[in-house]
């Protein structure tokens, strides 16, 4: 570690000293398994051309895109590192449950997870991110060739063991965590995240005052409640407020409910259940939640390599509030 990097991580050095007596590979320092709040510094790569992150619209030194597939069943909660994500996608998986795809660039948490397996939908979803890193715990065997051939850097516990750690405080498979800084070190030449189509700025006119919105999946439920004090939407999962082990309640500055087609794929999980495929190429309707209001919108992505554009119904670009965005890929009604 360079002197500059060490100087930017006093919280991490302190945590390391406090945990010195902990056996190698253990997660956290307390009997509850909750790690100390980490220092979340800017990434150390060159600044974006205008000095702002293309994923948040905020001033940042923009790094490569690191996408992490995160478990989201009750046994996987509370999450770790979710508060540092620039962008969070919600995707449907087998049995109508969901998983999260958290994308990091401008900030890195100490740990992120729990990490779970990738799905075919992730390949198309990440195409606009250039050649991002994708951290996951595994995949259906027939999917491995597609992941290796995709324009991304796949990272698993087998290919980059130094970038992962197991927690003794949770049972497998909900106990695998990524070390983002070590993950990025495995691909030192990864380019900065490009413009993926998100536009940030002042709130558009109109919209409907909205206190909360609930999005339902066959076996999962998300509620986003506006908090004027936080200037953000507080996230609840399956009726309970979502929290993290390191940064507290889960919030989003903007929430995009993007209605998409969810169809069966050609893959099955270990139990034989057919994996759903979420189509993110095409067009459809959306609702953008920002500043306590709901705005009707449309989304369009004509090809896999194209960016996703969010517009008002008349075609005007719809700006998001600068900050963390959650994009909920919800089945069409």
C-alpha positions in Angstrom: 0.0 0.0 0.0 1.3 3.4 -0.9 1.7 6.2 1.6 -1.0 8.2 -0.1 -3.5 5.3 0.1 -2.6 4.6 3.7 -3.2 8.2 4.6 -6.7 8.1 3.1 -7.7 5.1 5.1 -7.2 5.9 8.8 -10.5 4.1 9.7 -9.3 0.9 8.0 -5.9 1.0 9.8 -7.6 1.5 13.1 -10.0 -1.3 12.4 -7.0 -3.5 11.5 -5.3 -2.7 14.8 -8.5 -3.4 16.8 -8.9 -6.7 15.0 -5.3 -7.8 15.3 -6.2 -10.5 17.8 -8.9 -11.9 15.6 -8.0 -15.1 13.7 -7.3 -14.7 10.0 -10.4 -14.9 7.9 -12.9 -13.9 10.6 -15.5 -11.2 9.8 -15.8 -8.3 12.0 -14.6 -7.7 15.6 -17.6 -8.0 17.8 -19.5 -11.0 19.0 -22.4 -10.0 16.8 -20.4 -10.1 13.6 -21.1 -6.4 12.9 -17.9 -4.7 11.6 -16.9 -1.2 12.6 -18.0 1.6 10.3 -15.4 1.7 7.5 -13.7 4.6 6.0 -15.3 5.0 2.5 -12.8 7.1 0.5 -13.0 8.2 -3.1 -11.6 5.8 -5.6 -8.0 6.6 -6.5 -8.3 6.7 -10.3 -8.3 9.9 -12.4 -11.3 12.2 -12.2 -14.1 12.1 -14.7 -13.8 14.7 -17.5 -16.2 17.1 -15.7 -15.1 16.0 -12.2 -18.4 14.2 -11.6 -19.3 10.5 -11.4 -21.4 9.3 -14.3 -23.2 7.1 -11.9 -24.2 9.6 -9.2 -23.8 13.1 -10.8 -21.7 14.1 -7.7 -18.1 15.3 -7.6 -15.9 12.2 -7.5 -12.7 10.7 -8.6 -14.3 8.0 -10.8 -12.8 4.5 -10.7 -13.6 1.3 -12.6 -17.1 -0.2 -12.3 -17.2 -3.0 -9.8 -20.5 -4.9 -9.8 -21.3 -7.2 -7.0 -24.1 -9.7 -7.0 -25.6 -9.6 -3.5 -27.8 -12.1 -1.7 -31.2 -10.7 -0.6 -33.1 -13.4 1.3 -33.9 -12.8 5.0 -30.9 -14.8 6.2 -28.5 -12.5 4.2 -29.7 -9.3 5.9 -28.5 -6.9 7.1 -26.2 -6.3 4.2 -22.7 -4.9 4.3 -21.3 -2.1 2.1 -24.6 -1.4 0.4 -24.5 2.2 1.5 -21.3 2.9 -0.5 -22.8 1.7 -3.8 -23.3 4.3 -6.5 -26.1 2.3 -8.2 -28.2 -0.6 -7.1 -30.3 -2.9 -9.3 -33.0 -5.2 -8.1 -33.5 -8.3 -10.2 -35.9 -11.2 -9.9 -34.4 -14.7 -9.5 -35.9 -18.2 -9.0 -39.1 -18.6 -7.0 -40.0 -15.0 -7.4 -37.3 -13.9 -4.9 -34.8 -11.1 -5.7 -31.1 -10.3 -5.6 -29.2 -7.0 -5.8 -26.5 -6.0 -8.2 -24.6 -3.2 -6.5 -22.2 -1.1 -8.6 -19.3 0.7 -7.0 -17.0 3.3 -8.6 -16.7 6.5 -6.7 -16.5 4.9 -3.2 -15.4 1.6 -1.9 -16.6 -0.1 1.3 -14.3 -2.3 3.4 -16.5 -5.3 2.6 -19.6 -5.9 0.4 -22.0 -8.7 0.6 -23.1 -11.4 1.2 -22.1 -12.4 -2.4 -24.2 -14.8 -4.4 -24.3 -16.3 -7.8 -24.6 -14.6 -11.2 -27.4 -14.9 -13.7 -27.6 -14.6 -17.5 -29.4 -11.3 -17.2 -26.3 -9.7 -15.6 -24.4 -10.0 -18.9 -26.7 -7.7 -20.9 -27.4 -5.4 -17.9 -23.7 -4.6 -17.6 -22.9 -4.1 -21.3 -23.1 -0.2 -21.1 -20.5 -0.2 -18.3 -17.6 -0.9 -20.7 -15.6 -3.8 -19.3 -16.6 -3.9 -15.6 -15.6 -6.3 -12.9 -18.3 -8.7 -11.8 -17.9 -10.3 -8.4 -20.2 -13.3 -7.7 -20.0 -16.6 -5.9 -20.7 -19.0 -8.8 -23.1 -19.7 -11.5 -25.0 -22.6 -13.2 -22.3 -24.6 -15.0 -23.6 -24.0 -18.5 -23.5 -20.2 -17.8 -19.7 -20.1 -17.2 -18.7 -20.0 -20.9 -21.1 -17.0 -21.4 -19.6 -15.2 -18.5 -16.1 -15.8 -19.6 -16.9 -14.6 -23.2 -18.7 -11.5 -22.0 -17.1 -8.1 -22.0 -16.4 -8.1 -18.3 -13.9 -9.3 -15.7 -15.5 -12.2 -13.8 -14.3 -12.6 -10.2 -15.1 -15.5 -7.9 -13.7 -17.1 -4.8 -11.9 -19.6 -7.0 -10.3 -17.2 -9.4 -9.5 -14.4 -6.9 -9.5 -15.9 -3.4 -7.6 -13.0 -1.9 -10.5 -10.7 -2.8 -13.1 -12.7 -0.7 -13.5 -13.7 2.9 -15.9 -16.0 4.7 -17.8 -14.9 7.9 -18.1 -17.4 10.8 -21.2 -15.5 12.0 -23.6 -16.7 9.3 -24.2 -20.1 7.7 -23.2 -20.8 4.1 -24.2 -19.8 1.5 -24.9 -16.4 3.1 -21.4 -15.8 4.5 -19.2 -14.8 1.5 -18.0 -11.2 1.4 -16.0 -9.3 -1.2 -13.0 -7.0 -0.4 -13.6 -4.4 -3.1 -10.1 -2.9 -2.9 -8.5 -6.3 -3.4 -10.9 -7.1 -6.1 -9.9 -4.0 -8.1 -6.2 -4.8 -7.6 -6.7 -8.0 -9.6 -7.5 -5.9 -12.7 -5.1 -2.9 -12.4 -5.7 -1.8 -15.9 -9.5 -1.7 -15.7 -10.8 1.6 -17.3 -12.9 4.2 -15.5 -16.6 3.7 -15.7 -18.1 5.3 -18.8 -21.3 7.3 -19.3 -24.1 4.7 -19.0 -26.9 7.1 -19.9 -28.0 8.5 -16.5 -28.7 12.2 -16.4 -28.7 14.3 -13.3 -30.0 17.8 -12.5 -32.8 19.8 -11.1 -36.2 18.2 -10.6 -38.5 18.2 -13.6 -41.8 20.0 -13.4 -44.9 18.2 -12.4 -44.9 14.9 -10.7 -47.2 13.6 -8.0 -46.5 14.1 -4.3 -45.7 10.6 -3.0 -45.1 9.5 0.6 -44.2 5.9 -0.3 -44.3 3.4 -3.1 -44.4 -0.4 -2.9 -43.1 -2.7 -5.6 -44.1 -6.4 -5.5 -42.4 -9.5 -6.9 -43.9 -13.0 -6.6 -41.9 -13.6 -3.4 -40.5 -10.2 -2.4 -41.7 -6.7 -1.6 -39.9 -3.4 -1.6 -41.3 -0.1 -0.1 -39.6 3.2 -0.7 -40.7 5.9 1.8 -39.7 9.5 1.4 -37.8 11.0 4.3 -37.6 14.8 4.2 -35.0 14.8 6.9 -32.7 12.5 4.9 -33.7 14.0 1.5 -33.8 10.4 0.4 -36.1 7.4 0.1 -35.8 4.9 3.0 -35.8 1.3 1.8 -37.9 -1.5 3.4 -37.6 -5.1 2.3 -40.5 -7.5 2.9 -42.1 -5.1 5.3 -39.0 -4.4 7.4 -36.7 -1.3 7.2 -33.5 -2.3 5.4 -30.2 -1.7 7.2 -26.5 -2.3 6.8 -23.9 -3.5 9.3 -21.7 -0.5 8.5 -23.6 2.6 7.5 -27.1 2.2 9.0 -30.4 2.5 7.2 -30.5 1.9 3.4 -31.5 4.9 1.4 -31.7 6.0 -2.2 -31.7 9.6 -3.5 -33.6 8.5 -6.6 -35.6 5.3 -7.2 -36.5 4.2 -10.7 -39.2 1.5 -11.0 -38.4 0.2 -14.5 -41.1 -2.1 -15.9 -39.5 -4.9 -17.9 -40.3 -8.3 -19.3 -39.2 -11.2 -17.1 -39.3 -14.5 -18.9 -37.9 -18.0 -18.4 -34.3 -18.5 -19.5 -32.5 -21.6 -20.7 -30.9 -22.1 -17.4 -31.9 -23.8 -14.1 -30.6 -23.6 -10.6 -29.3 -26.5 -8.5 -32.8 -27.5 -7.5 -34.0 -27.6 -11.1 -36.0 -24.4 -10.9 -35.9 -22.3 -14.2 -33.9 -19.1 -13.8 -35.8 -16.0 -15.0 -34.3 -13.7 -17.6 -34.8 -10.0 -17.1 -34.9 -8.2 -20.5 -33.2 -4.8 -20.2 -33.0 -4.2 -23.9 -36.1 -2.7 -25.4 -38.5 0.0 -24.1 -41.3 0.4 -21.7 -42.7 2.5 -18.9 -41.1 3.6 -15.6 -41.8 5.7 -12.5 -39.0 8.0 -11.2 -39.2 8.8 -7.5 -37.2 11.9 -6.5 -37.6 14.7 -4.0 -40.8 13.3 -2.6 -42.6 13.1 -5.9 -43.3 10.5 -8.5 -42.8 11.2 -12.2 -44.2 9.0 -15.0 -41.4 8.1 -17.4 -40.4 5.9 -20.3 -37.2 3.9 -20.8 -35.5 3.0 -24.0 -32.4 0.9 -24.8 -32.4 -0.1 -28.5 -29.5 -2.5 -28.3 -27.4 -4.4 -25.8 -24.4 -2.1 -26.2 -26.6 1.1 -26.0 -27.2 3.2 -22.9 -30.6 3.2 -21.2 -32.4 6.6 -21.6 -35.1 7.7 -19.2 -37.5 10.3 -20.5 -40.8 12.0 -19.7 -43.7 10.6 -21.7 -43.2 13.3 -24.3 -39.5 12.4 -24.8 -37.8 15.0 -22.7 -34.8 13.6 -20.8 -35.8 13.0 -17.2 -33.1 14.0 -14.8 -32.3 12.1 -11.6 -31.4 13.7 -8.3 -27.6 13.5 -7.8 -26.7 10.7 -5.4 -27.4 7.0 -5.1 -29.9 5.5 -7.5 -31.9 2.3 -7.1 -33.2 0.8 -10.3 -35.9 -1.7 -9.6 -36.4 -4.0 -12.5 -40.0 -4.9 -11.9 -42.1 -7.3 -14.0 -44.5 -5.6 -16.3 -48.0 -5.5 -14.8 
